[in-house]
Amino acid sequence: PAADSERLRDPVTGTLRIAVAVPEPMRSPATLAQFDRIEQAALAAGADRVIGLPAVMRHSSIGLIRQLSIGLVVACVVATALIALVYRRVAFLVIILTTNLLPVLAVGASLHILTGGQLNPTSVLALTIAFGVAVDATTHFLNRHALARKAGRSSAAAVHSAMQSAGSAVITTSLILAAGLAATLTSGFFPVRLFGGMLMLSLGAALLADLVVLPALLWLWGSREDQD
């Protein structure tokens, strides 16, 4: 109604902005169709444009997913290369990628349960952060391992030392972060629940990778180095 719409008009620009609560369109075909009906009705009534997160998700989600996916690949390559460069170990490229891509793959596979296999910008962003979380814990473990090796310890002893000194800190940090993220599971906004749930899964997967896969790979690599 004109009496209501004029109250929403910007007195400076004359622009009329109307906020409407709409469903997140990527949840299901039903919500997608509902968003389209709302958008078409607004445009048919004379709206200049429809903006907001739902509109972005409806019309630009593929482009966002592509950009975020490229960012994930770049983050993986750059972070791995920098860590390998710091420790001056080419073998660390394989060790770090193997250890930290496992959580990303595990969390990505969880989308088949969480969203029916649908990929959206929220999930890709969570995967990128999952890799960052995994790399952070890996760096602590590698640092303790490197210090032990410099002290002249064998591969097995260095791995054991890293587990004792860094393992408890990694476990404690992961549990604290997971407890904080658990609050997102109570949100009524699905993307927030999805983001928090994926990060919690990534913390668990990264913890297993850092406490099981990483020590095994370091022990194998260090054993060969000791023999040489």
MIRO-88002 format. One record per residue: x, y, z of N, C-alpha, C in turn. Coordinates in Angstrom, 2 decimals, always signed. Layout:
<vexvexs>
n_xx;n_yy;n_zz;ca_xx;ca_yy;ca_zz;c_xx;c_yy;c_zz
X;Y;Z;X;Y;Z;X;Y;Z
...
</vexvexs>
This chain:
<vexvexs>
n_xx;n_yy;n_zz;ca_xx;ca_yy;ca_zz;c_xx;c_yy;c_zz
+0.83;-1.21;+0.00;+0.00;+0.00;+0.00;+0.86;+1.25;+0.00
+0.38;+2.28;-0.70;+1.16;+3.51;-0.83;+1.45;+4.14;+0.53
+0.52;+4.07;+1.43;+0.72;+4.68;+2.75;+1.88;+4.02;+3.49
+2.04;+2.73;+3.30;+3.13;+2.01;+3.96;+4.43;+2.15;+3.19
+4.36;+2.08;+1.86;+5.58;+2.13;+1.06;+6.27;+3.49;+1.16
+5.51;+4.57;+1.28;+6.13;+5.88;+1.37;+6.91;+6.05;+2.65
+6.55;+5.32;+3.67;+7.30;+5.37;+4.93;+8.67;+4.73;+4.78
+8.82;+3.86;+3.79;+10.08;+3.16;+3.56;+10.97;+3.86;+2.53
+10.47;+4.94;+1.95;+11.23;+5.62;+0.91;+12.35;+6.45;+1.51
+13.55;+6.37;+0.88;+14.69;+7.17;+1.32;+14.43;+8.64;+0.99
+14.42;+9.52;+1.99;+14.10;+10.93;+1.72;+15.15;+11.65;+0.89
+16.36;+11.11;+0.84;+17.44;+11.77;+0.10;+17.48;+11.30;-1.35
+17.52;+10.00;-1.56;+17.64;+9.45;-2.92;+16.29;+9.14;-3.56
+15.26;+9.03;-2.73;+13.95;+8.67;-3.27;+13.80;+7.19;-3.53
+14.82;+6.43;-3.17;+14.78;+4.98;-3.40;+13.86;+4.31;-2.38
+13.09;+3.37;-2.84;+12.20;+2.63;-1.96;+12.77;+1.23;-1.76
+13.14;+0.94;-0.52;+13.71;-0.35;-0.20;+12.74;-1.14;+0.68
+12.39;-2.32;+0.23;+11.47;-3.16;+0.97;+12.18;-4.47;+1.31
+12.25;-4.79;+2.59;+12.89;-6.03;+3.04;+11.83;-7.12;+3.19
+12.09;-8.25;+2.59;+11.16;-9.38;+2.63;+11.93;-10.62;+3.08
+11.40;-11.35;+4.03;+12.02;-12.61;+4.47;+11.67;-13.70;+3.47
+12.69;-14.27;+2.85;+12.49;-15.31;+1.84;+13.32;-16.53;+2.21
+12.97;-17.71;+1.71;+13.73;-18.92;+2.03;+15.07;-18.94;+1.31
+16.01;-19.64;+1.89;+17.31;-19.83;+1.24;+17.07;-20.75;+0.04
+17.25;-20.25;-1.19;+16.77;-20.97;-2.38;+17.47;-22.26;-2.73
+18.66;-22.51;-2.16;+19.41;-23.70;-2.56;+19.13;-24.90;-1.68
+18.16;-24.78;-0.75;+17.88;-25.89;+0.14;+17.21;-27.05;-0.57
+16.26;-26.74;-1.46;+15.49;-27.78;-2.12;+14.81;-27.18;-3.34
+14.30;-28.01;-4.25;+13.55;-27.49;-5.41;+12.34;-26.67;-4.99
+11.72;-27.03;-3.87;+10.54;-26.30;-3.41;+10.89;-24.87;-3.00
+11.97;-24.70;-2.20;+12.36;-23.35;-1.79;+12.90;-22.56;-2.96
+13.53;-23.23;-3.91;+14.00;-22.55;-5.11;+12.83;-21.99;-5.91
+11.79;-22.79;-6.08;+10.60;-22.33;-6.81;+9.89;-21.21;-6.06
+9.87;-21.30;-4.72;+9.23;-20.26;-3.92;+9.97;-18.94;-4.05
+11.30;-18.99;-4.03;+12.09;-17.76;-4.21;+11.82;-17.16;-5.57
+11.78;-17.99;-6.61;+11.54;-17.48;-7.96;+10.19;-16.79;-8.06
+9.17;-17.34;-7.41;+7.85;-16.72;-7.44;+7.86;-15.36;-6.74
+8.55;-15.27;-5.60;+8.64;-14.01;-4.88;+9.40;-12.97;-5.70
+10.49;-13.39;-6.30;+11.30;-12.47;-7.10;+10.53;-11.98;-8.31
+9.86;-12.88;-9.02;+9.08;-12.49;-10.20;+7.94;-11.56;-9.83
+7.31;-11.80;-8.68;+6.22;-10.93;-8.24;+6.74;-9.52;-7.93
+7.93;-9.45;-7.31;+8.50;-8.14;-6.99;+8.86;-7.36;-8.25
+9.47;-8.06;-9.22;+9.85;-7.39;-10.47;+8.62;-6.98;-11.27
+7.60;-7.83;-11.25;+6.36;-7.50;-11.98;+5.65;-6.32;-11.36
+5.85;-6.11;-10.05;+5.20;-4.99;-9.36;+5.98;-3.69;-9.51
+7.10;-3.73;-10.23;+7.85;-2.52;-10.50;+9.17;-2.39;-9.78
+9.60;-3.43;-9.08;+10.89;-3.38;-8.38;+12.02;-3.24;-9.39
+13.00;-2.39;-9.07;+14.14;-2.20;-9.97;+15.06;-3.41;-9.93
+15.26;-3.97;-8.76;+16.10;-5.15;-8.62;+15.83;-5.81;-7.28
+16.22;-7.08;-7.19;+16.09;-7.85;-5.97;+17.51;-8.20;-5.50
+17.84;-7.80;-4.29;+19.19;-8.02;-3.78;+19.12;-8.81;-2.49
+20.29;-9.17;-1.96;+20.35;-9.92;-0.72;+21.02;-11.27;-0.94
+21.33;-11.95;+0.17;+22.01;-13.23;+0.09;+21.23;-14.27;-0.70
+19.90;-14.41;-0.51;+19.16;-15.39;-1.31;+19.28;-15.14;-2.81
+19.26;-13.84;-3.20;+19.39;-13.52;-4.62;+20.77;-13.88;-5.14
+21.79;-13.63;-4.33;+23.15;-14.00;-4.73;+23.27;-15.51;-4.87
+22.70;-16.23;-3.91;+22.76;-17.69;-3.96;+22.00;-18.24;-5.16
+20.94;-17.57;-5.55;+20.12;-18.05;-6.68;+20.81;-17.82;-8.01
+21.43;-16.66;-8.18;+21.92;-16.27;-9.50;+23.44;-16.35;-9.65
+24.18;-16.36;-8.55;+25.65;-16.30;-8.65;+26.34;-17.43;-7.91
+25.59;-18.44;-7.49;+26.20;-19.50;-6.68;+27.27;-20.27;-7.43
+27.04;-20.55;-8.72;+28.02;-21.32;-9.49;+29.33;-20.55;-9.60
+29.23;-19.24;-9.87;+30.43;-18.42;-9.95;+31.16;-18.35;-8.61
+30.41;-18.22;-7.53;+31.03;-18.18;-6.20;+31.72;-19.50;-5.88
+31.07;-20.60;-6.20;+31.66;-21.92;-5.94;+32.95;-22.08;-6.74
+32.95;-21.63;-8.00;+34.14;-21.73;-8.82;+35.28;-20.91;-8.23
+34.98;-19.67;-7.82;+36.02;-18.81;-7.25;+36.56;-19.37;-5.93
+35.66;-19.85;-5.07;+36.09;-20.42;-3.80;+36.87;-21.71;-4.00
+36.51;-22.49;-5.01;+37.24;-23.73;-5.29;+38.66;-23.42;-5.75
+38.79;-22.41;-6.59;+40.13;-21.99;-7.03;+40.93;-21.50;-5.82
+40.26;-20.75;-4.94;+40.94;-20.28;-3.73;+41.39;-21.43;-2.84
+40.57;-22.49;-2.76;+40.95;-23.66;-1.97;+42.20;-24.32;-2.53
+42.25;-24.48;-3.84;+43.42;-25.10;-4.47;+44.67;-24.25;-4.25
+44.53;-22.94;-4.44;+45.67;-22.03;-4.25;+46.14;-22.07;-2.80
+45.19;-22.07;-1.85;+45.55;-22.12;-0.43;+46.32;-23.40;-0.11
+45.86;-24.52;-0.66;+46.54;-25.80;-0.41;+47.96;-25.78;-0.93
+48.12;-25.32;-2.16;+49.45;-25.32;-2.79;+50.39;-24.36;-2.10
+49.94;-23.12;-1.86;+50.80;-22.09;-1.27;+51.19;-22.46;+0.17
+50.21;-22.86;+0.97;+50.50;-23.21;+2.37;+51.48;-24.37;+2.46
+51.25;-25.39;+1.63;+52.14;-26.56;+1.64;+53.55;-26.18;+1.20
+53.65;-25.37;+0.15;+54.96;-24.96;-0.35;+55.72;-24.12;+0.67
+55.02;-23.23;+1.36;+55.67;-22.38;+2.35;+56.22;-23.19;+3.52
+55.42;-24.16;+3.99;+55.89;-24.98;+5.11;+57.08;-25.83;+4.69
+57.01;-26.42;+3.49;+58.13;-27.22;+2.99;+59.38;-26.36;+2.82
+59.18;-25.10;+2.40;+60.31;-24.20;+2.21;+60.95;-23.84;+3.55
+60.12;-23.61;+4.57;+60.64;-23.26;+5.89;+61.50;-24.38;+6.45
+61.05;-25.62;+6.29;+61.79;-26.77;+6.82;+62.80;-27.33;+5.83
+62.79;-26.79;+4.63;+63.75;-27.19;+3.59;+63.73;-28.69;+3.35
+62.52;-29.23;+3.23;+62.33;-30.66;+2.99;+61.31;-30.83;+1.87
+61.80;-31.30;+0.71;+60.90;-31.52;-0.42;+59.89;-32.61;-0.08
+60.33;-33.60;+0.71;+59.43;-34.69;+1.07;+58.23;-34.19;+1.86
+58.38;-33.03;+2.51;+57.27;-32.50;+3.29;+56.10;-32.09;+2.41
+56.35;-31.84;+1.13;+55.25;-31.51;+0.22;+54.23;-32.63;+0.18
+54.73;-33.85;+0.03;+53.84;-35.02;-0.02;+53.22;-35.29;+1.34
+54.03;-35.19;+2.40;+53.55;-35.47;+3.75;+52.46;-34.50;+4.16
+52.67;-33.21;+3.92;+51.71;-32.18;+4.34;+50.43;-32.28;+3.52
+50.57;-32.45;+2.21;+49.38;-32.54;+1.37;+48.54;-33.77;+1.73
+49.22;-34.89;+1.93;+48.49;-36.11;+2.28;+47.75;-35.95;+3.60
+48.44;-35.40;+4.59;+47.85;-35.26;+5.92;+46.68;-34.29;+5.93
+46.82;-33.17;+5.22;+45.82;-32.11;+5.34;+44.71;-32.18;+4.30
+44.91;-32.94;+3.25;+43.82;-33.11;+2.29;+42.84;-34.18;+2.75
+43.29;-35.09;+3.60;+42.39;-36.12;+4.11;+41.19;-35.51;+4.86
+41.40;-34.54;+5.77;+40.24;-33.92;+6.41;+39.32;-33.20;+5.42
+39.92;-32.56;+4.41;+39.11;-31.86;+3.41;+38.24;-32.86;+2.64
+38.84;-33.99;+2.26;+38.08;-35.02;+1.54;+36.99;-35.62;+2.42
+37.32;-35.84;+3.69;+36.34;-36.43;+4.60;+35.15;-35.49;+4.82
+35.44;-34.22;+5.02;+34.37;-33.24;+5.23;+33.57;-33.04;+3.95
+34.26;-33.04;+2.81;+33.55;-32.93;+1.54;+32.61;-34.09;+1.31
+33.05;-35.29;+1.69;+32.18;-36.47;+1.55;+30.96;-36.39;+2.46
+31.09;-35.67;+3.59;+29.97;-35.56;+4.52;+28.80;-34.78;+3.92
+29.04;-34.04;+2.84;+27.96;-33.29;+2.20;+26.87;-34.21;+1.67
+27.23;-35.46;+1.38;+26.21;-36.41;+0.91;+25.20;-36.71;+2.01
+25.61;-36.52;+3.26;+24.70;-36.72;+4.38;+24.04;-35.41;+4.80
+24.83;-34.34;+4.84;+24.34;-33.07;+5.36;+23.43;-32.34;+4.37
+23.75;-32.40;+3.09;+22.98;-31.61;+2.10;+22.52;-32.46;+0.93
+22.59;-33.77;+1.05;+22.18;-34.60;-0.07;+23.13;-34.53;-1.24
+24.38;-34.16;-0.99;+25.38;-34.08;-2.05;+25.44;-32.74;-2.75
+24.64;-31.76;-2.31;+24.64;-30.45;-2.96;+25.84;-29.63;-2.49
+26.48;-28.97;-3.44;+27.63;-28.12;-3.14;+27.17;-26.67;-3.22
+27.52;-25.88;-2.22;+27.16;-24.47;-2.21;+28.33;-23.65;-1.68
+28.28;-22.32;-1.83;+29.42;-21.50;-1.39;+29.77;-21.69;+0.08
+28.77;-21.89;+0.94;+29.04;-22.08;+2.36;+29.91;-23.31;+2.60
+29.60;-24.39;+1.92;+30.36;-25.63;+2.12;+31.78;-25.51;+1.58
+31.96;-24.85;+0.44;+33.31;-24.69;-0.11;+34.15;-23.80;+0.80
+33.54;-22.76;+1.34;+34.26;-21.90;+2.28;+34.66;-22.68;+3.52
+33.78;-23.55;+4.00;+34.10;-24.38;+5.16;+35.25;-25.33;+4.84
+35.30;-25.85;+3.61;+36.40;-26.74;+3.22;+37.74;-26.00;+3.23
+37.73;-24.74;+2.79;+38.96;-23.94;+2.78;+39.45;-23.72;+4.21
+38.53;-23.38;+5.10;+38.91;-23.18;+6.50;+39.35;-24.50;+7.13
+38.71;-25.60;+6.71;+39.11;-26.92;+7.23;+40.56;-27.21;+6.91
+41.00;-26.85;+5.71;+42.40;-27.05;+5.35;+43.30;-26.18;+6.22
+42.87;-24.94;+6.47;+43.68;-24.05;+7.32;+43.80;-24.57;+8.73
+42.72;-25.11;+9.27;+42.75;-25.68;+10.62;+43.70;-26.87;+10.67
+43.63;-27.72;+9.66;+44.49;-28.90;+9.62;+45.97;-28.51;+9.51
+46.27;-27.53;+8.66;+47.65;-27.09;+8.49;+48.21;-26.51;+9.77
+47.39;-25.78;+10.51;+47.86;-25.17;+11.76;+48.34;-26.23;+12.75
+47.54;-27.28;+12.92;+47.95;-28.35;+13.84;+49.17;-29.10;+13.31
+49.22;-29.29;+12.01;+50.37;-29.98;+11.40;+51.67;-29.21;+11.63
+51.59;-27.89;+11.54;+52.78;-27.06;+11.72;+53.35;-27.22;+13.13
+52.48;-27.26;+14.12;+52.95;-27.46;+15.50;+53.67;-28.81;+15.64
+53.08;-29.83;+15.05;+53.68;-31.17;+15.15;+55.02;-31.21;+14.43
+55.09;-30.63;+13.23;+56.33;-30.62;+12.47;+57.43;-29.85;+13.19
+57.06;-28.77;+13.86;+58.05;-27.98;+14.59;+58.66;-28.79;+15.72
+57.82;-29.49;+16.49;+58.34;-30.32;+17.58;+59.19;-31.46;+17.03
+58.78;-32.02;+15.92;+59.54;-33.11;+15.30;+60.89;-32.61;+14.82
+60.92;-31.44;+14.20;+62.18;-30.88;+13.69;+63.15;-30.58;+14.83
+62.64;-30.07;+15.94;+63.51;-29.78;+17.08;+64.13;-31.05;+17.64
+63.33;-32.11;+17.68;+63.85;-33.38;+18.19;+64.90;-33.95;+17.25
+64.69;-33.81;+15.95;+65.67;-34.32;+14.98;+66.98;-33.53;+15.07
+66.86;-32.22;+15.27;+68.07;-31.41;+15.40;+68.85;-31.78;+16.65
+68.14;-32.27;+17.64;+68.81;-32.70;+18.88;+69.48;-34.05;+18.73
+69.39;-34.66;+17.54;+70.06;-35.92;+17.27;+69.24;-37.16;+17.54
+67.95;-37.02;+17.78;+67.13;-38.19;+18.05;+66.79;-38.94;+16.77
+66.52;-40.22;+16.92;+66.13;-41.03;+15.77;+64.73;-40.65;+15.31
+64.33;-41.23;+14.18;+63.01;-40.91;+13.64;+61.90;-41.30;+14.61
+61.97;-42.51;+15.15;+60.94;-42.98;+16.07;+60.91;-42.13;+17.34
+62.08;-41.78;+17.86;+62.15;-40.97;+19.08;+61.62;-39.56;+18.82
+61.92;-39.01;+17.63;+61.45;-37.67;+17.30;+59.93;-37.63;+17.18
+59.37;-38.66;+16.57;+57.91;-38.74;+16.45;+57.27;-38.87;+17.83
+57.87;-39.70;+18.67;+57.34;-39.88;+20.03;+57.41;-38.57;+20.81
+58.49;-37.85;+20.67;+58.65;-36.57;+21.37;+57.61;-35.56;+20.89
+57.38;-35.52;+19.57;+56.39;-34.59;+19.01;+54.99;-34.93;+19.50
+54.70;-36.23;+19.61;+53.39;-36.66;+20.09;+53.19;-36.22;+21.54
+54.22;-36.34;+22.36;+54.10;-35.99;+23.77;+53.97;-34.49;+23.97
+54.74;-33.70;+23.22;+54.78;-32.26;+23.44;+53.67;-31.51;+22.71
+53.35;-31.93;+21.49;+52.34;-31.21;+20.69;+50.98;-31.90;+20.68
+50.96;-33.20;+20.92;+49.70;-33.94;+20.84;+48.63;-33.44;+21.78
+48.98;-33.24;+23.04;+47.99;-32.78;+24.01;+47.47;-31.39;+23.69
+48.36;-30.51;+23.22;+47.94;-29.15;+22.86;+46.99;-29.17;+21.67
+47.27;-30.01;+20.68;+46.41;-30.10;+19.50;+45.03;-30.65;+19.90
+45.00;-31.65;+20.76;+43.73;-32.23;+21.20;+42.91;-31.20;+21.98
+43.56;-30.50;+22.90;+42.86;-29.50;+23.72;+42.30;-28.38;+22.85
+43.12;-27.88;+21.93;+42.67;-26.80;+21.05;+41.50;-27.24;+20.20
+41.56;-28.44;+19.67;+40.47;-28.94;+18.82;+39.16;-29.06;+19.61
+39.25;-29.55;+20.84;+38.05;-29.71;+21.66;+37.45;-28.36;+22.02
+38.28;-27.38;+22.32;+37.78;-26.04;+22.66;+37.09;-25.40;+21.47
+37.72;-25.50;+20.30;+37.12;-24.93;+19.08;+35.81;-25.62;+18.74
+35.79;-26.94;+18.87;+34.57;-27.69;+18.56;+33.44;-27.31;+19.52
+33.77;-27.11;+20.79;+32.76;-26.71;+21.76;+32.18;-25.34;+21.42
+33.03;-24.42;+20.99;+32.54;-23.11;+20.60;+31.67;-23.16;+19.36
+32.07;-23.98;+18.38;+31.31;-24.09;+17.14;+29.97;-24.80;+17.34
+29.86;-25.56;+18.42;+28.61;-26.29;+18.67;+27.43;-25.35;+18.81
+27.69;-24.10;+19.17;+26.60;-23.12;+19.32;+25.91;-22.86;+17.99
+26.63;-23.02;+16.88;+26.02;-22.76;+15.57;+24.97;-23.80;+15.22
+25.02;-24.97;+15.85;+24.07;-26.03;+15.53;+22.66;-25.70;+16.00
+22.53;-24.71;+16.88;+21.21;-24.31;+17.36;+20.59;-23.21;+16.50
+21.33;-22.74;+15.49;+20.83;-21.65;+14.64;+19.67;-22.13;+13.78
+18.71;-21.23;+13.57;+17.60;-21.55;+12.69;+17.92;-21.30;+11.23
+19.13;-20.75;+10.95;+19.56;-20.45;+9.59;+20.44;-21.60;+9.12
+19.98;-22.34;+8.12;+20.67;-23.56;+7.70;+22.12;-23.34;+7.30
+22.47;-22.32;+6.50;+23.88;-22.13;+6.15;+24.80;-22.00;+7.37
+24.29;-21.38;+8.44;+25.10;-21.26;+9.67;+25.31;-22.63;+10.31
+24.23;-23.43;+10.37;+24.36;-24.79;+10.93;+25.29;-25.63;+10.08
+25.18;-25.50;+8.76;+26.04;-26.27;+7.86;+27.50;-25.88;+8.05
+27.76;-24.58;+8.12;+29.13;-24.08;+8.28;+29.74;-24.59;+9.58
+29.00;-24.44;+10.68;+29.51;-24.89;+11.97;+29.69;-26.40;+12.03
+28.74;-27.14;+11.48;+28.84;-28.60;+11.50;+30.01;-29.10;+10.69
+30.26;-28.50;+9.52;+31.39;-28.92;+8.70;+32.71;-28.60;+9.36
+32.78;-27.46;+10.04;+34.03;-27.12;+10.73;+34.29;-28.07;+11.91
+33.22;-28.46;+12.61;+33.39;-29.43;+13.70;+33.88;-30.76;+13.16
+33.32;-31.20;+12.04;+33.79;-32.44;+11.43;+35.25;-32.31;+10.97
+35.59;-31.14;+10.45;+36.96;-30.94;+9.98;+37.95;-30.98;+11.14
+37.55;-30.46;+12.29;+38.43;-30.51;+13.46;+38.70;-31.95;+13.88
+37.64;-32.77;+13.88;+37.82;-34.17;+14.25;+38.66;-34.92;+13.24
+38.39;-34.69;+11.95;+39.16;-35.38;+10.90;+40.62;-34.92;+10.91
+40.85;-33.62;+11.11;+42.22;-33.10;+11.16;+42.97;-33.66;+12.36
+42.26;-33.80;+13.48;+42.90;-34.34;+14.68;+43.36;-35.78;+14.45
+42.50;-36.59;+13.83;+42.88;-37.97;+13.53;+44.06;-38.03;+12.55
+44.02;-37.17;+11.54;+45.10;-37.15;+10.55;+46.43;-36.76;+11.19
+46.39;-35.77;+12.10;+47.63;-35.29;+12.71;+48.17;-36.26;+13.76
+47.31;-37.05;+14.36;+47.77;-37.97;+15.40;+48.02;-39.38;+14.90
+47.54;-39.68;+13.69;+47.72;-41.04;+13.15;+48.51;-41.02;+11.83
+48.01;-40.27;+10.86;+48.62;-40.28;+9.52;+49.97;-39.56;+9.53
+50.01;-38.35;+10.09;+51.24;-37.56;+10.08;+52.40;-38.25;+10.80
+52.22;-38.78;+12.02;+53.34;-39.48;+12.66;+53.83;-40.68;+11.86
+52.90;-41.40;+11.23;+53.31;-42.56;+10.43;+54.15;-42.14;+9.23
+53.73;-41.07;+8.55;+54.48;-40.60;+7.39;+55.85;-40.06;+7.80
+55.90;-39.33;+8.90;+57.19;-38.80;+9.38;+58.12;-39.93;+9.80
+57.57;-40.96;+10.41;+58.39;-42.10;+10.82;+58.96;-42.82;+9.60
+58.13;-43.03;+8.57;+58.60;-43.69;+7.35;+59.68;-42.87;+6.67
+59.43;-41.58;+6.55;+60.42;-40.71;+5.89;+61.70;-40.63;+6.71
+61.57;-40.49;+8.03;+62.75;-40.39;+8.87;+63.54;-41.67;+8.94
+62.87;-42.82;+8.87;+63.57;-44.11;+8.90;+64.47;-44.27;+7.69
+63.98;-43.86;+6.53;+64.79;-43.93;+5.33;+65.97;-42.98;+5.43
+65.75;-41.80;+6.01;+66.82;-40.83;+6.18;+67.88;-41.36;+7.14
+67.46;-42.05;+8.21;+68.42;-42.62;+9.16;+69.26;-43.69;+8.52
+68.67;-44.49;+7.64;+69.39;-45.56;+6.97;+70.42;-44.99;+5.99
+70.08;-43.85;+5.36;+71.01;-43.23;+4.43;+72.20;-42.61;+5.18
</vexvexs>
